């Protein structure tokens, strides 16, 4: 994790489809880019920013995201999100993320991710199945 540094960034773009709408996600009844899809796009940009910068066997999981969805985007438009690593505190990584459609800024977020050991994390999550019975 020593090669992680503030300023790492990445951008990801998609075309909004029916499956990305608030109506499809159940977060509203309108056929526009839904907030859950915006959150997913923003997290994907943060994950992309870390590609190739984590030690073997480690990955990150989202822990917090404070999103402001600023404007509606119709199906068919392109949207993009840009994430920048702005702070590191132990295993906690903080990102500032902004998103735009073809015409305007549509969202911004403060996002925290945590570096984890992938195999240990999955094992702990799977162990819940036997504890819950």
Chimera marker file (.cmm) of the C-alpha trace (Angstrom):
<marker_set name="trace">
<marker id="1" x="0.000" y="0.000" z="0.000" r="1" g="1" b="0" radius="0.5"/>
<marker id="2" x="3.064" y="2.227" z="0.140" r="1" g="1" b="0" radius="0.5"/>
<marker id="3" x="2.657" y="3.213" z="-3.510" r="1" g="1" b="0" radius="0.5"/>
<marker id="4" x="-0.799" y="4.706" z="-2.844" r="1" g="1" b="0" radius="0.5"/>
<marker id="5" x="-0.652" y="8.433" z="-2.980" r="1" g="1" b="0" radius="0.5"/>
<marker id="6" x="-3.086" y="11.278" z="-2.826" r="1" g="1" b="0" radius="0.5"/>
<marker id="7" x="-3.936" y="12.396" z="-6.305" r="1" g="1" b="0" radius="0.5"/>
<marker id="8" x="-4.537" y="8.957" z="-7.806" r="1" g="1" b="0" radius="0.5"/>
<marker id="9" x="-7.581" y="9.349" z="-10.028" r="1" g="1" b="0" radius="0.5"/>
<marker id="10" x="-9.702" y="7.692" z="-12.671" r="1" g="1" b="0" radius="0.5"/>
<marker id="11" x="-12.729" y="8.428" z="-14.767" r="1" g="1" b="0" radius="0.5"/>
<marker id="12" x="-15.419" y="6.055" z="-15.968" r="1" g="1" b="0" radius="0.5"/>
<marker id="13" x="-18.219" y="6.681" z="-18.464" r="1" g="1" b="0" radius="0.5"/>
<marker id="14" x="-21.413" y="4.897" z="-19.411" r="1" g="1" b="0" radius="0.5"/>
<marker id="15" x="-24.487" y="5.495" z="-21.548" r="1" g="1" b="0" radius="0.5"/>
<marker id="16" x="-27.628" y="5.651" z="-19.406" r="1" g="1" b="0" radius="0.5"/>
<marker id="17" x="-29.961" y="2.736" z="-20.162" r="1" g="1" b="0" radius="0.5"/>
<marker id="18" x="-33.377" y="1.719" z="-18.850" r="1" g="1" b="0" radius="0.5"/>
<marker id="19" x="-31.653" y="-0.527" z="-16.287" r="1" g="1" b="0" radius="0.5"/>
<marker id="20" x="-29.980" y="2.559" z="-14.764" r="1" g="1" b="0" radius="0.5"/>
<marker id="21" x="-33.204" y="4.464" z="-14.098" r="1" g="1" b="0" radius="0.5"/>
<marker id="22" x="-34.778" y="5.351" z="-10.783" r="1" g="1" b="0" radius="0.5"/>
<marker id="23" x="-37.894" y="3.475" z="-11.895" r="1" g="1" b="0" radius="0.5"/>
<marker id="24" x="-35.890" y="0.283" z="-12.497" r="1" g="1" b="0" radius="0.5"/>
<marker id="25" x="-33.982" y="0.576" z="-9.182" r="1" g="1" b="0" radius="0.5"/>
<marker id="26" x="-37.120" y="1.349" z="-7.180" r="1" g="1" b="0" radius="0.5"/>
<marker id="27" x="-35.695" y="4.638" z="-5.962" r="1" g="1" b="0" radius="0.5"/>
<marker id="28" x="-38.340" y="6.677" z="-7.742" r="1" g="1" b="0" radius="0.5"/>
<marker id="29" x="-40.941" y="6.486" z="-10.455" r="1" g="1" b="0" radius="0.5"/>
<marker id="30" x="-39.184" y="8.460" z="-13.163" r="1" g="1" b="0" radius="0.5"/>
<marker id="31" x="-37.216" y="7.241" z="-16.199" r="1" g="1" b="0" radius="0.5"/>
<marker id="32" x="-33.984" y="9.130" z="-15.447" r="1" g="1" b="0" radius="0.5"/>
<marker id="33" x="-30.539" y="8.092" z="-14.192" r="1" g="1" b="0" radius="0.5"/>
<marker id="34" x="-31.222" y="6.879" z="-10.652" r="1" g="1" b="0" radius="0.5"/>
<marker id="35" x="-29.246" y="7.728" z="-7.557" r="1" g="1" b="0" radius="0.5"/>
<marker id="36" x="-28.343" y="4.039" z="-6.924" r="1" g="1" b="0" radius="0.5"/>
<marker id="37" x="-26.848" y="3.869" z="-10.425" r="1" g="1" b="0" radius="0.5"/>
<marker id="38" x="-24.965" y="7.130" z="-9.787" r="1" g="1" b="0" radius="0.5"/>
<marker id="39" x="-23.525" y="5.681" z="-6.573" r="1" g="1" b="0" radius="0.5"/>
<marker id="40" x="-22.422" y="2.564" z="-8.457" r="1" g="1" b="0" radius="0.5"/>
<marker id="41" x="-20.723" y="4.647" z="-11.138" r="1" g="1" b="0" radius="0.5"/>
<marker id="42" x="-18.961" y="6.737" z="-8.512" r="1" g="1" b="0" radius="0.5"/>
<marker id="43" x="-17.713" y="3.688" z="-6.607" r="1" g="1" b="0" radius="0.5"/>
<marker id="44" x="-16.521" y="2.107" z="-9.855" r="1" g="1" b="0" radius="0.5"/>
<marker id="45" x="-14.435" y="5.210" z="-10.586" r="1" g="1" b="0" radius="0.5"/>
<marker id="46" x="-12.809" y="4.974" z="-7.138" r="1" g="1" b="0" radius="0.5"/>
<marker id="47" x="-12.062" y="1.272" z="-7.630" r="1" g="1" b="0" radius="0.5"/>
<marker id="48" x="-10.564" y="2.016" z="-11.053" r="1" g="1" b="0" radius="0.5"/>
<marker id="49" x="-8.293" y="4.685" z="-9.535" r="1" g="1" b="0" radius="0.5"/>
<marker id="50" x="-6.727" y="1.991" z="-7.332" r="1" g="1" b="0" radius="0.5"/>
<marker id="51" x="-6.092" y="-0.530" z="-10.125" r="1" g="1" b="0" radius="0.5"/>
<marker id="52" x="-2.527" y="-1.780" z="-9.969" r="1" g="1" b="0" radius="0.5"/>
<marker id="53" x="-1.756" y="0.065" z="-6.723" r="1" g="1" b="0" radius="0.5"/>
<marker id="54" x="-2.726" y="-2.513" z="-4.081" r="1" g="1" b="0" radius="0.5"/>
<marker id="55" x="-0.609" y="-5.471" z="-2.945" r="1" g="1" b="0" radius="0.5"/>
<marker id="56" x="-1.495" y="-8.960" z="-4.127" r="1" g="1" b="0" radius="0.5"/>
<marker id="57" x="-4.494" y="-10.332" z="-2.216" r="1" g="1" b="0" radius="0.5"/>
<marker id="58" x="-5.797" y="-6.938" z="-1.142" r="1" g="1" b="0" radius="0.5"/>
<marker id="59" x="-8.769" y="-4.995" z="-2.437" r="1" g="1" b="0" radius="0.5"/>
<marker id="60" x="-11.092" y="-2.330" z="-1.101" r="1" g="1" b="0" radius="0.5"/>
<marker id="61" x="-14.672" y="-2.203" z="0.072" r="1" g="1" b="0" radius="0.5"/>
<marker id="62" x="-16.900" y="0.816" z="0.342" r="1" g="1" b="0" radius="0.5"/>
<marker id="63" x="-17.659" y="2.000" z="3.849" r="1" g="1" b="0" radius="0.5"/>
<marker id="64" x="-19.325" y="5.363" z="3.377" r="1" g="1" b="0" radius="0.5"/>
<marker id="65" x="-20.580" y="7.560" z="0.601" r="1" g="1" b="0" radius="0.5"/>
<marker id="66" x="-22.156" y="10.976" z="0.998" r="1" g="1" b="0" radius="0.5"/>
<marker id="67" x="-23.773" y="11.723" z="-2.357" r="1" g="1" b="0" radius="0.5"/>
<marker id="68" x="-25.448" y="14.830" z="-3.662" r="1" g="1" b="0" radius="0.5"/>
<marker id="69" x="-27.451" y="14.006" z="-6.812" r="1" g="1" b="0" radius="0.5"/>
<marker id="70" x="-27.707" y="17.441" z="-8.401" r="1" g="1" b="0" radius="0.5"/>
<marker id="71" x="-29.477" y="17.002" z="-11.745" r="1" g="1" b="0" radius="0.5"/>
<marker id="72" x="-31.552" y="14.517" z="-13.739" r="1" g="1" b="0" radius="0.5"/>
<marker id="73" x="-30.149" y="12.723" z="-16.791" r="1" g="1" b="0" radius="0.5"/>
<marker id="74" x="-32.400" y="11.004" z="-19.367" r="1" g="1" b="0" radius="0.5"/>
<marker id="75" x="-31.903" y="7.556" z="-20.877" r="1" g="1" b="0" radius="0.5"/>
<marker id="76" x="-29.502" y="7.664" z="-23.804" r="1" g="1" b="0" radius="0.5"/>
<marker id="77" x="-27.179" y="10.367" z="-22.487" r="1" g="1" b="0" radius="0.5"/>
<marker id="78" x="-23.565" y="9.685" z="-21.524" r="1" g="1" b="0" radius="0.5"/>
<marker id="79" x="-22.574" y="10.119" z="-17.878" r="1" g="1" b="0" radius="0.5"/>
<marker id="80" x="-19.096" y="10.083" z="-16.403" r="1" g="1" b="0" radius="0.5"/>
<marker id="81" x="-17.645" y="10.072" z="-12.926" r="1" g="1" b="0" radius="0.5"/>
<marker id="82" x="-14.159" y="11.109" z="-11.866" r="1" g="1" b="0" radius="0.5"/>
<marker id="83" x="-12.747" y="9.942" z="-8.537" r="1" g="1" b="0" radius="0.5"/>
<marker id="84" x="-9.632" y="11.342" z="-6.896" r="1" g="1" b="0" radius="0.5"/>
<marker id="85" x="-7.910" y="9.907" z="-3.830" r="1" g="1" b="0" radius="0.5"/>
<marker id="86" x="-7.594" y="12.861" z="-1.464" r="1" g="1" b="0" radius="0.5"/>
<marker id="87" x="-6.566" y="11.299" z="1.871" r="1" g="1" b="0" radius="0.5"/>
<marker id="88" x="-5.259" y="8.119" z="3.470" r="1" g="1" b="0" radius="0.5"/>
<marker id="89" x="-5.504" y="7.176" z="7.140" r="1" g="1" b="0" radius="0.5"/>
<marker id="90" x="-4.256" y="3.652" z="7.728" r="1" g="1" b="0" radius="0.5"/>
<marker id="91" x="-6.529" y="1.412" z="5.717" r="1" g="1" b="0" radius="0.5"/>
<marker id="92" x="-9.126" y="4.167" z="5.134" r="1" g="1" b="0" radius="0.5"/>
<marker id="93" x="-8.976" y="5.861" z="1.729" r="1" g="1" b="0" radius="0.5"/>
<marker id="94" x="-11.001" y="9.002" z="1.054" r="1" g="1" b="0" radius="0.5"/>
<marker id="95" x="-12.103" y="10.030" z="-2.418" r="1" g="1" b="0" radius="0.5"/>
<marker id="96" x="-13.684" y="13.167" z="-3.805" r="1" g="1" b="0" radius="0.5"/>
<marker id="97" x="-15.918" y="12.250" z="-6.732" r="1" g="1" b="0" radius="0.5"/>
<marker id="98" x="-17.764" y="14.344" z="-9.288" r="1" g="1" b="0" radius="0.5"/>
<marker id="99" x="-20.121" y="13.237" z="-12.053" r="1" g="1" b="0" radius="0.5"/>
<marker id="100" x="-21.392" y="14.916" z="-15.194" r="1" g="1" b="0" radius="0.5"/>
<marker id="101" x="-23.735" y="14.191" z="-18.043" r="1" g="1" b="0" radius="0.5"/>
<marker id="102" x="-23.226" y="15.710" z="-21.488" r="1" g="1" b="0" radius="0.5"/>
<marker id="103" x="-24.479" y="19.116" z="-20.339" r="1" g="1" b="0" radius="0.5"/>
<marker id="104" x="-23.854" y="19.649" z="-16.643" r="1" g="1" b="0" radius="0.5"/>
<marker id="105" x="-22.518" y="18.423" z="-13.324" r="1" g="1" b="0" radius="0.5"/>
<marker id="106" x="-25.000" y="15.870" z="-11.980" r="1" g="1" b="0" radius="0.5"/>
<marker id="107" x="-23.414" y="14.740" z="-8.737" r="1" g="1" b="0" radius="0.5"/>
<marker id="108" x="-20.668" y="14.959" z="-6.175" r="1" g="1" b="0" radius="0.5"/>
<marker id="109" x="-19.635" y="12.720" z="-3.321" r="1" g="1" b="0" radius="0.5"/>
<marker id="110" x="-17.238" y="12.117" z="-0.483" r="1" g="1" b="0" radius="0.5"/>
<marker id="111" x="-16.465" y="8.401" z="-0.494" r="1" g="1" b="0" radius="0.5"/>
<marker id="112" x="-14.506" y="6.268" z="1.991" r="1" g="1" b="0" radius="0.5"/>
<marker id="113" x="-13.122" y="2.861" z="1.071" r="1" g="1" b="0" radius="0.5"/>
<marker id="114" x="-11.197" y="0.443" z="3.256" r="1" g="1" b="0" radius="0.5"/>
<marker id="115" x="-8.287" y="-1.756" z="2.198" r="1" g="1" b="0" radius="0.5"/>
<marker id="116" x="-8.975" y="-5.370" z="3.138" r="1" g="1" b="0" radius="0.5"/>
<marker id="117" x="-7.409" y="-8.796" z="2.734" r="1" g="1" b="0" radius="0.5"/>
<marker id="118" x="-9.744" y="-10.276" z="0.123" r="1" g="1" b="0" radius="0.5"/>
<marker id="119" x="-9.680" y="-13.933" z="1.227" r="1" g="1" b="0" radius="0.5"/>
<marker id="120" x="-10.081" y="-13.173" z="4.963" r="1" g="1" b="0" radius="0.5"/>
<marker id="121" x="-12.932" y="-10.771" z="4.238" r="1" g="1" b="0" radius="0.5"/>
<marker id="122" x="-14.805" y="-13.315" z="2.109" r="1" g="1" b="0" radius="0.5"/>
<marker id="123" x="-14.247" y="-16.069" z="4.695" r="1" g="1" b="0" radius="0.5"/>
<marker id="124" x="-15.705" y="-13.886" z="7.490" r="1" g="1" b="0" radius="0.5"/>
<marker id="125" x="-18.701" y="-12.983" z="5.357" r="1" g="1" b="0" radius="0.5"/>
<marker id="126" x="-19.326" y="-16.643" z="4.419" r="1" g="1" b="0" radius="0.5"/>
<marker id="127" x="-19.064" y="-17.682" z="8.097" r="1" g="1" b="0" radius="0.5"/>
<marker id="128" x="-22.215" y="-15.652" z="8.774" r="1" g="1" b="0" radius="0.5"/>
<marker id="129" x="-24.265" y="-18.312" z="6.970" r="1" g="1" b="0" radius="0.5"/>
<marker id="130" x="-23.522" y="-20.925" z="9.627" r="1" g="1" b="0" radius="0.5"/>
<marker id="131" x="-23.952" y="-18.447" z="12.514" r="1" g="1" b="0" radius="0.5"/>
<marker id="132" x="-27.371" y="-17.309" z="11.363" r="1" g="1" b="0" radius="0.5"/>
<marker id="133" x="-29.003" y="-20.733" z="11.422" r="1" g="1" b="0" radius="0.5"/>
<link id1="1" id2="2" r="1" g="1" b="0" radius="0.2"/>
<link id1="2" id2="3" r="1" g="1" b="0" radius="0.2"/>
<link id1="3" id2="4" r="1" g="1" b="0" radius="0.2"/>
<link id1="4" id2="5" r="1" g="1" b="0" radius="0.2"/>
<link id1="5" id2="6" r="1" g="1" b="0" radius="0.2"/>
<link id1="6" id2="7" r="1" g="1" b="0" radius="0.2"/>
<link id1="7" id2="8" r="1" g="1" b="0" radius="0.2"/>
<link id1="8" id2="9" r="1" g="1" b="0" radius="0.2"/>
<link id1="9" id2="10" r="1" g="1" b="0" radius="0.2"/>
<link id1="10" id2="11" r="1" g="1" b="0" radius="0.2"/>
<link id1="11" id2="12" r="1" g="1" b="0" radius="0.2"/>
<link id1="12" id2="13" r="1" g="1" b="0" radius="0.2"/>
<link id1="13" id2="14" r="1" g="1" b="0" radius="0.2"/>
<link id1="14" id2="15" r="1" g="1" b="0" radius="0.2"/>
<link id1="15" id2="16" r="1" g="1" b="0" radius="0.2"/>
<link id1="16" id2="17" r="1" g="1" b="0" radius="0.2"/>
<link id1="17" id2="18" r="1" g="1" b="0" radius="0.2"/>
<link id1="18" id2="19" r="1" g="1" b="0" radius="0.2"/>
<link id1="19" id2="20" r="1" g="1" b="0" radius="0.2"/>
<link id1="20" id2="21" r="1" g="1" b="0" radius="0.2"/>
<link id1="21" id2="22" r="1" g="1" b="0" radius="0.2"/>
<link id1="22" id2="23" r="1" g="1" b="0" radius="0.2"/>
<link id1="23" id2="24" r="1" g="1" b="0" radius="0.2"/>
<link id1="24" id2="25" r="1" g="1" b="0" radius="0.2"/>
<link id1="25" id2="26" r="1" g="1" b="0" radius="0.2"/>
<link id1="26" id2="27" r="1" g="1" b="0" radius="0.2"/>
<link id1="27" id2="28" r="1" g="1" b="0" radius="0.2"/>
<link id1="28" id2="29" r="1" g="1" b="0" radius="0.2"/>
<link id1="29" id2="30" r="1" g="1" b="0" radius="0.2"/>
<link id1="30" id2="31" r="1" g="1" b="0" radius="0.2"/>
<link id1="31" id2="32" r="1" g="1" b="0" radius="0.2"/>
<link id1="32" id2="33" r="1" g="1" b="0" radius="0.2"/>
<link id1="33" id2="34" r="1" g="1" b="0" radius="0.2"/>
<link id1="34" id2="35" r="1" g="1" b="0" radius="0.2"/>
<link id1="35" id2="36" r="1" g="1" b="0" radius="0.2"/>
<link id1="36" id2="37" r="1" g="1" b="0" radius="0.2"/>
<link id1="37" id2="38" r="1" g="1" b="0" radius="0.2"/>
<link id1="38" id2="39" r="1" g="1" b="0" radius="0.2"/>
<link id1="39" id2="40" r="1" g="1" b="0" radius="0.2"/>
<link id1="40" id2="41" r="1" g="1" b="0" radius="0.2"/>
<link id1="41" id2="42" r="1" g="1" b="0" radius="0.2"/>
<link id1="42" id2="43" r="1" g="1" b="0" radius="0.2"/>
<link id1="43" id2="44" r="1" g="1" b="0" radius="0.2"/>
<link id1="44" id2="45" r="1" g="1" b="0" radius="0.2"/>
<link id1="45" id2="46" r="1" g="1" b="0" radius="0.2"/>
<link id1="46" id2="47" r="1" g="1" b="0" radius="0.2"/>
<link id1="47" id2="48" r="1" g="1" b="0" radius="0.2"/>
<link id1="48" id2="49" r="1" g="1" b="0" radius="0.2"/>
<link id1="49" id2="50" r="1" g="1" b="0" radius="0.2"/>
<link id1="50" id2="51" r="1" g="1" b="0" radius="0.2"/>
<link id1="51" id2="52" r="1" g="1" b="0" radius="0.2"/>
<link id1="52" id2="53" r="1" g="1" b="0" radius="0.2"/>
<link id1="53" id2="54" r="1" g="1" b="0" radius="0.2"/>
<link id1="54" id2="55" r="1" g="1" b="0" radius="0.2"/>
<link id1="55" id2="56" r="1" g="1" b="0" radius="0.2"/>
<link id1="56" id2="57" r="1" g="1" b="0" radius="0.2"/>
<link id1="57" id2="58" r="1" g="1" b="0" radius="0.2"/>
<link id1="58" id2="59" r="1" g="1" b="0" radius="0.2"/>
<link id1="59" id2="60" r="1" g="1" b="0" radius="0.2"/>
<link id1="60" id2="61" r="1" g="1" b="0" radius="0.2"/>
<link id1="61" id2="62" r="1" g="1" b="0" radius="0.2"/>
<link id1="62" id2="63" r="1" g="1" b="0" radius="0.2"/>
<link id1="63" id2="64" r="1" g="1" b="0" radius="0.2"/>
<link id1="64" id2="65" r="1" g="1" b="0" radius="0.2"/>
<link id1="65" id2="66" r="1" g="1" b="0" radius="0.2"/>
<link id1="66" id2="67" r="1" g="1" b="0" radius="0.2"/>
<link id1="67" id2="68" r="1" g="1" b="0" radius="0.2"/>
<link id1="68" id2="69" r="1" g="1" b="0" radius="0.2"/>
<link id1="69" id2="70" r="1" g="1" b="0" radius="0.2"/>
<link id1="70" id2="71" r="1" g="1" b="0" radius="0.2"/>
<link id1="71" id2="72" r="1" g="1" b="0" radius="0.2"/>
<link id1="72" id2="73" r="1" g="1" b="0" radius="0.2"/>
<link id1="73" id2="74" r="1" g="1" b="0" radius="0.2"/>
<link id1="74" id2="75" r="1" g="1" b="0" radius="0.2"/>
<link id1="75" id2="76" r="1" g="1" b="0" radius="0.2"/>
<link id1="76" id2="77" r="1" g="1" b="0" radius="0.2"/>
<link id1="77" id2="78" r="1" g="1" b="0" radius="0.2"/>
<link id1="78" id2="79" r="1" g="1" b="0" radius="0.2"/>
<link id1="79" id2="80" r="1" g="1" b="0" radius="0.2"/>
<link id1="80" id2="81" r="1" g="1" b="0" radius="0.2"/>
<link id1="81" id2="82" r="1" g="1" b="0" radius="0.2"/>
<link id1="82" id2="83" r="1" g="1" b="0" radius="0.2"/>
<link id1="83" id2="84" r="1" g="1" b="0" radius="0.2"/>
<link id1="84" id2="85" r="1" g="1" b="0" radius="0.2"/>
<link id1="85" id2="86" r="1" g="1" b="0" radius="0.2"/>
<link id1="86" id2="87" r="1" g="1" b="0" radius="0.2"/>
<link id1="87" id2="88" r="1" g="1" b="0" radius="0.2"/>
<link id1="88" id2="89" r="1" g="1" b="0" radius="0.2"/>
<link id1="89" id2="90" r="1" g="1" b="0" radius="0.2"/>
<link id1="90" id2="91" r="1" g="1" b="0" radius="0.2"/>
<link id1="91" id2="92" r="1" g="1" b="0" radius="0.2"/>
<link id1="92" id2="93" r="1" g="1" b="0" radius="0.2"/>
<link id1="93" id2="94" r="1" g="1" b="0" radius="0.2"/>
<link id1="94" id2="95" r="1" g="1" b="0" radius="0.2"/>
<link id1="95" id2="96" r="1" g="1" b="0" radius="0.2"/>
<link id1="96" id2="97" r="1" g="1" b="0" radius="0.2"/>
<link id1="97" id2="98" r="1" g="1" b="0" radius="0.2"/>
<link id1="98" id2="99" r="1" g="1" b="0" radius="0.2"/>
<link id1="99" id2="100" r="1" g="1" b="0" radius="0.2"/>
<link id1="100" id2="101" r="1" g="1" b="0" radius="0.2"/>
<link id1="101" id2="102" r="1" g="1" b="0" radius="0.2"/>
<link id1="102" id2="103" r="1" g="1" b="0" radius="0.2"/>
<link id1="103" id2="104" r="1" g="1" b="0" radius="0.2"/>
<link id1="104" id2="105" r="1" g="1" b="0" radius="0.2"/>
<link id1="105" id2="106" r="1" g="1" b="0" radius="0.2"/>
<link id1="106" id2="107" r="1" g="1" b="0" radius="0.2"/>
<link id1="107" id2="108" r="1" g="1" b="0" radius="0.2"/>
<link id1="108" id2="109" r="1" g="1" b="0" radius="0.2"/>
<link id1="109" id2="110" r="1" g="1" b="0" radius="0.2"/>
<link id1="110" id2="111" r="1" g="1" b="0" radius="0.2"/>
<link id1="111" id2="112" r="1" g="1" b="0" radius="0.2"/>
<link id1="112" id2="113" r="1" g="1" b="0" radius="0.2"/>
<link id1="113" id2="114" r="1" g="1" b="0" radius="0.2"/>
<link id1="114" id2="115" r="1" g="1" b="0" radius="0.2"/>
<link id1="115" id2="116" r="1" g="1" b="0" radius="0.2"/>
<link id1="116" id2="117" r="1" g="1" b="0" radius="0.2"/>
<link id1="117" id2="118" r="1" g="1" b="0" radius="0.2"/>
<link id1="118" id2="119" r="1" g="1" b="0" radius="0.2"/>
<link id1="119" id2="120" r="1" g="1" b="0" radius="0.2"/>
<link id1="120" id2="121" r="1" g="1" b="0" radius="0.2"/>
<link id1="121" id2="122" r="1" g="1" b="0" radius="0.2"/>
<link id1="122" id2="123" r="1" g="1" b="0" radius="0.2"/>
<link id1="123" id2="124" r="1" g="1" b="0" radius="0.2"/>
<link id1="124" id2="125" r="1" g="1" b="0" radius="0.2"/>
<link id1="125" id2="126" r="1" g="1" b="0" radius="0.2"/>
<link id1="126" id2="127" r="1" g="1" b="0" radius="0.2"/>
<link id1="127" id2="128" r="1" g="1" b="0" radius="0.2"/>
<link id1="128" id2="129" r="1" g="1" b="0" radius="0.2"/>
<link id1="129" id2="130" r="1" g="1" b="0" radius="0.2"/>
<link id1="130" id2="131" r="1" g="1" b="0" radius="0.2"/>
<link id1="131" id2="132" r="1" g="1" b="0" radius="0.2"/>
<link id1="132" id2="133" r="1" g="1" b="0" radius="0.2"/>
</marker_set>
